[in-house]
């Protein structure tokens, strides 16, 4: 809830300034607005404000002016971090597979896919830890794949 300085109460709607009134009064303090004559232009709200809004308007009107960095170096670094994280998942998954294979109740995890499908539903049963790890791994793998495809697209668009 917004409060004013006068007693902590919001002003009644009839006396509260509208967005248009606030914009017109605050724009008089801006030297750029003053030099552009915003105060005297009755249609100023139909035009973008100077700065980023105006730049975006120009870029939309003239697509040739659009210039956005691809951040390829950061995408590649991100890809390397994802690879390291996925390599950790691989090692942990292998260890869980062997651990489950050694347990009497979980021996079928490595040879009976139905046991693993049940583990997806009952993560406290045989193979449950594997499935929890696989679900976490899938999220990282999904992000890795998106980043990888983004880099491939960027590289192909350069040629």
C-alpha positions as CSV (number, residue, x, y, z in Angstrom):
1,X,0.0,0.0,0.0
2,X,1.4,3.4,-0.9
3,X,1.3,6.1,1.7
4,X,1.8,9.9,1.5
5,X,3.5,12.1,4.1
6,X,0.2,13.5,5.2
7,X,-0.9,11.1,8.0
8,X,0.1,7.9,6.3
9,X,-3.0,7.7,4.1
10,X,-3.2,7.5,0.3
11,X,-4.7,10.5,-1.4
12,X,-8.3,10.1,-2.6
13,X,-8.4,9.0,-6.2
14,X,-9.9,12.3,-7.3
15,X,-6.8,14.2,-6.1
16,X,-4.1,11.7,-6.9
17,X,-2.1,12.8,-9.9
18,X,-2.4,10.6,-13.0
19,X,0.5,9.1,-14.8
20,X,0.1,11.7,-17.5
21,X,0.2,14.6,-15.0
22,X,3.2,13.1,-13.2
23,X,5.0,12.7,-16.5
24,X,4.3,16.2,-17.7
25,X,5.3,17.8,-14.4
26,X,8.5,15.7,-14.0
27,X,9.6,16.2,-17.7
28,X,9.9,20.0,-17.1
29,X,13.0,19.2,-14.9
30,X,14.7,17.3,-17.7
31,X,17.0,19.5,-19.9
32,X,16.6,17.1,-22.9
33,X,12.8,17.3,-22.6
34,X,13.1,21.1,-22.4
35,X,15.3,21.3,-25.5
36,X,12.9,18.9,-27.4
37,X,9.9,21.0,-26.4
38,X,8.1,18.1,-24.7
39,X,6.1,20.4,-22.4
40,X,4.5,22.2,-25.3
41,X,3.8,19.1,-27.4
42,X,0.2,17.9,-26.8
43,X,1.0,14.5,-28.5
44,X,4.2,13.8,-26.5
45,X,2.7,10.6,-25.1
46,X,2.4,9.1,-28.6
47,X,6.2,9.3,-29.0
48,X,8.9,7.3,-27.1
49,X,10.8,9.0,-24.3
50,X,14.4,9.9,-25.2
51,X,17.2,7.5,-24.2
52,X,16.6,3.7,-24.3
53,X,12.9,3.9,-25.3
54,X,13.8,6.1,-28.3
55,X,16.7,3.8,-29.2
56,X,14.4,0.8,-29.1
57,X,11.9,2.6,-31.3
58,X,14.6,3.4,-33.9
59,X,15.8,-0.2,-33.9
60,X,12.3,-1.5,-34.4
61,X,11.7,1.1,-37.2
62,X,15.0,0.4,-38.9
63,X,16.1,-3.2,-38.3
64,X,19.5,-2.5,-39.9
65,X,20.4,-0.5,-36.8
66,X,19.8,-3.5,-34.5
67,X,23.1,-4.6,-33.0
68,X,23.3,-7.0,-30.2
69,X,26.4,-8.7,-28.8
70,X,26.2,-12.5,-29.0
71,X,28.4,-13.0,-25.9
72,X,29.9,-16.0,-27.6
73,X,32.8,-16.1,-25.1
74,X,30.4,-16.3,-22.2
75,X,28.3,-18.9,-23.9
76,X,31.4,-21.1,-24.5
77,X,32.4,-20.7,-20.9
78,X,28.9,-21.6,-19.8
79,X,29.1,-24.7,-22.0
80,X,32.4,-25.7,-20.4
81,X,30.9,-25.3,-16.9
82,X,27.9,-27.4,-18.0
83,X,30.3,-30.1,-19.4
84,X,32.1,-30.2,-16.1
85,X,28.9,-30.5,-14.2
86,X,27.6,-33.2,-16.5
87,X,30.9,-35.1,-16.1
88,X,30.3,-35.1,-12.4
89,X,26.7,-36.4,-12.9
90,X,28.2,-39.2,-15.1
91,X,30.6,-40.3,-12.4
92,X,28.0,-40.1,-9.7
93,X,25.5,-42.0,-11.8
94,X,28.1,-44.8,-12.5
95,X,28.8,-45.1,-8.8
96,X,25.1,-45.3,-8.0
97,X,24.6,-47.9,-10.7
98,X,27.3,-50.1,-9.2
99,X,26.0,-49.5,-5.7
100,X,22.5,-50.6,-6.7
101,X,23.9,-53.6,-8.6
102,X,25.7,-54.8,-5.4
103,X,22.5,-54.5,-3.2
104,X,20.3,-57.6,-3.1
105,X,17.1,-55.6,-3.5
106,X,18.4,-53.5,-6.4
107,X,20.3,-56.1,-8.6
108,X,17.6,-55.8,-11.3
109,X,18.2,-52.0,-11.7
110,X,21.0,-52.6,-14.2
111,X,19.1,-55.2,-16.3
112,X,15.4,-54.7,-15.9
113,X,14.1,-51.4,-17.1
114,X,10.7,-51.9,-15.4
115,X,12.5,-51.6,-12.1
116,X,13.9,-48.2,-13.1
117,X,10.5,-47.1,-14.3
118,X,9.1,-48.0,-10.9
119,X,11.9,-46.1,-9.3
120,X,10.8,-43.0,-11.2
121,X,7.5,-43.2,-9.3
122,X,8.9,-44.6,-6.0
123,X,12.2,-42.8,-5.4
124,X,12.7,-44.4,-2.0
125,X,12.8,-47.9,-3.6
126,X,15.4,-49.7,-5.6
127,X,17.1,-47.4,-8.1
128,X,15.4,-44.3,-6.5
129,X,18.6,-42.4,-6.0
130,X,19.6,-43.1,-9.6
131,X,16.3,-41.6,-10.8
132,X,16.7,-38.5,-8.6
133,X,20.1,-38.0,-10.0
134,X,18.9,-38.6,-13.6
135,X,16.2,-36.0,-13.1
136,X,18.7,-33.4,-11.9
137,X,21.1,-34.3,-14.7
138,X,18.3,-33.9,-17.3
139,X,17.8,-30.2,-16.2
140,X,21.4,-29.4,-16.7
141,X,21.6,-31.4,-19.9
142,X,18.6,-29.4,-21.2
143,X,20.4,-26.1,-20.5
144,X,23.6,-27.5,-22.0
145,X,21.8,-28.5,-25.2
146,X,20.2,-25.1,-25.5
147,X,23.5,-23.4,-25.0
148,X,25.3,-25.7,-27.4
149,X,22.6,-25.2,-30.1
150,X,22.9,-21.4,-29.6
151,X,26.6,-21.5,-30.2
152,X,26.2,-23.7,-33.3
153,X,23.6,-21.3,-34.6
154,X,25.9,-18.3,-33.9
155,X,28.8,-19.9,-35.7
156,X,26.7,-20.9,-38.7
157,X,25.3,-17.4,-39.0
158,X,28.8,-16.0,-39.3
159,X,29.4,-17.9,-42.6
